[in-house]
Amino acid sequence: MKMIQRYSVYVLLLAVAVSLSSCRRAVEKARRNIRFEGIERVERQGLTGAEVVVRVMNDTGYKLVLDAAEMGVYYAGGRVGTIVLREAVEVPRRTTDSFRTLWQLKISDPLALYVLARKVKSGDLSQVEVSYAVEGRGGPAPVKISRERMPLSDFLNTFGLTIEDVKKQLK
């Protein structure tokens, strides 16, 4: 009886190890098969809205859904505002295409926003930080990703963008 229990524990541990390695492989495969290819267009809508057209490659067998996204913008340690996704975005499986996303800016500190706008015009984004939270689905799996206050340049590197790309879009 004890031998059966010991054998059961070994089988359970082996199953856990195999599932963890297959999860790791699935994550690596998803990373290769899902790619943000760039921002094609940014168009302001009113005082606090924007339409951003992005190009995305989804070479997986699953539809990707971005249900909610929020990004906090900070300058010199103070919160300037929050950028919020207004509508869910769906990326069909096995496709590379452009997708329209709608965003809204909620201003926390109008004076800090003014200072940030002047710094952007002068080309100084060194004191800009962002935080973000994203919720969605990748097929059957729910996805929740968030990060607190990181330099803007690090955030942009995640998507293969640079501060120069941002400056071009803001002109």
C-alpha positions in Angstrom: 0.0 0.0 0.0 2.8 2.4 0.9 4.6 1.6 -2.3 1.4 2.5 -4.3 1.2 5.9 -2.4 4.8 6.6 -3.1 4.4 5.6 -6.7 1.3 7.9 -6.9 3.3 10.8 -5.5 6.1 10.3 -8.1 3.6 10.1 -11.0 1.9 13.3 -9.7 5.2 15.1 -9.5 6.2 13.9 -13.0 2.8 15.1 -14.4 3.3 18.6 -12.8 6.9 18.8 -14.2 5.7 17.8 -17.7 2.8 20.3 -17.6 5.0 23.1 -16.5 7.5 22.5 -19.3 4.6 22.3 -21.8 3.2 25.6 -20.4 6.7 27.2 -20.9 6.8 25.9 -24.5 3.3 27.2 -25.1 4.3 30.7 -23.8 7.4 30.7 -26.0 5.4 29.6 -29.0 2.8 32.4 -28.4 5.6 34.9 -28.1 6.9 33.9 -31.6 3.4 33.8 -33.1 1.9 37.1 -31.7 3.7 40.2 -32.8 2.9 44.0 -32.6 4.2 45.3 -35.9 3.7 49.0 -35.3 1.5 52.0 -35.1 0.1 53.1 -38.5 -1.9 56.2 -37.6 -2.8 58.3 -34.6 -5.8 60.6 -34.9 -7.1 62.9 -32.2 -10.8 62.8 -31.5 -12.0 65.8 -29.6 -10.0 67.1 -26.6 -9.5 63.8 -24.8 -9.9 61.0 -27.4 -7.7 59.3 -29.9 -8.0 56.6 -32.6 -4.9 54.6 -32.9 -4.5 52.1 -35.8 -2.0 49.4 -35.0 -0.7 46.5 -37.1 -0.7 43.1 -35.3 0.3 39.6 -36.4 -1.6 36.7 -34.7 -0.3 33.4 -36.2 -1.9 31.3 -33.4 -5.0 29.1 -33.7 -6.9 31.4 -31.3 -8.7 34.7 -31.6 -7.1 37.3 -29.3 -9.4 39.7 -27.4 -8.2 42.8 -25.6 -11.2 43.5 -23.2 -9.7 46.3 -21.2 -6.4 48.3 -21.0 -5.4 51.2 -18.9 -2.1 53.1 -18.8 -1.1 55.6 -16.2 1.2 58.4 -17.3 3.6 60.1 -14.8 5.9 63.0 -15.1 8.6 63.8 -12.5 6.9 61.4 -10.1 3.4 62.9 -10.3 0.5 61.4 -12.1 -0.5 63.3 -15.2 -3.4 61.2 -16.4 -4.7 57.8 -17.4 -5.2 56.5 -21.0 -8.1 54.0 -21.2 -9.2 51.7 -24.0 -12.8 52.6 -24.8 -13.8 49.5 -26.8 -12.7 45.9 -26.8 -10.4 44.8 -29.7 -10.5 41.4 -31.4 -7.7 40.0 -33.6 -8.8 36.9 -35.5 -6.7 33.8 -35.6 -4.0 33.4 -38.2 -4.1 36.9 -39.5 -1.8 39.9 -39.9 -3.9 43.1 -40.2 -4.5 46.7 -39.1 -6.9 47.2 -36.2 -8.6 50.4 -35.0 -8.4 51.1 -31.3 -10.2 53.9 -29.5 -8.6 55.5 -26.4 -9.7 58.2 -23.9 -7.4 60.4 -21.8 -8.5 61.2 -18.3 -6.5 64.1 -17.0 -5.4 64.0 -13.3 -3.3 67.1 -13.2 -3.8 69.7 -16.0 -0.7 71.7 -15.0 1.5 68.6 -15.1 0.0 67.8 -18.5 0.9 71.2 -19.8 4.5 70.7 -18.5 4.6 67.3 -20.1 3.4 68.7 -23.4 6.2 71.3 -23.4 8.8 68.6 -22.5 7.6 66.5 -25.4 7.9 69.4 -27.8 11.5 70.0 -26.6 12.2 66.3 -27.0 12.8 65.5 -23.3 10.9 62.4 -22.3 13.5 61.2 -19.7 11.2 61.8 -16.7 8.2 60.1 -18.2 7.0 56.9 -16.6 4.1 54.6 -17.3 2.1 51.9 -15.5 -0.3 49.6 -17.3 -3.0 46.9 -16.7 -4.3 44.8 -19.5 -7.1 42.2 -19.5 -8.1 39.9 -22.3 -8.2 36.4 -23.7 -6.0 34.3 -25.9 -8.3 31.5 -26.9 -9.6 29.8 -23.8 -7.0 31.3 -21.5 -7.7 34.6 -19.7 -4.8 37.1 -19.7 -4.1 39.7 -17.1 -0.9 41.7 -17.3 0.1 44.7 -15.3 3.2 46.6 -14.3 3.7 49.6 -12.0 5.7 52.7 -13.0 8.4 51.9 -15.5 10.4 54.3 -17.7 8.7 55.1 -21.0 11.7 53.9 -22.9 11.4 50.4 -21.3 7.7 50.3 -22.0 8.2 51.2 -25.7 11.0 48.5 -26.0 8.4 45.9 -25.2 6.7 46.7 -28.5 9.9 47.4 -30.5 9.3 51.1 -30.4 11.6 54.0 -29.5 11.1 57.4 -28.1 11.8 58.8 -31.6 8.7 56.9 -32.8 6.6 58.6 -30.1 7.9 62.0 -31.0 7.0 61.4 -34.7 3.4 60.4 -33.7 2.9 63.4 -31.5 3.9 66.0 -34.1 
